[in-house]
């Protein structure tokens, strides 16, 4: 129990802080109108036209549900982002368009992330199950197969960790592209750029927290298996 607390509580607290940070920052800047009174959808159209980005745009329910789908070549915008003429909307839309530009240019880290998404999803969902079954079999001393199964689960979870780590440069780069696009097209003032930066930095923190949690969870299981197998 102490080992679990040592590895998992810091990650959980970090994730909670990151979620609070992005939510509070969004609440603040979703209420700050941009100087051009442009909604997120209007911002998207201007940037797509000026930057030569040819993708589809769809609206989906909710707030902060925005994402770019590289398989469908579609940017899906939440109602909050597409309909509000806010600084937050501009930041979010520009960030997702940053992903679209990455896709168009064949950005290495985006391609690498896409190549492991399947195994990462499988590892995240089933890795811990293999570990649990392997630990039970190991405790029952059913040959060495149980330990092999448990370590296979660790490897699968490692794929999920790799995915979360690869996500970091993808998200940081998309945010950098977003800032450049908004400034290059004269859509934000210097004061509004501060709000854009605050939004993008808060969003990036959630990915850092997610990666930290994944790494800590993996280390926890490695420690548990190593200690249990020695005993």
Beta strands, then each sheet from edge to edge (+ up, - down):
strand 1: 56-60
strand 2: 67-69
strand 3: 74-78
sheet 1: 1+ 3+ 2-
end
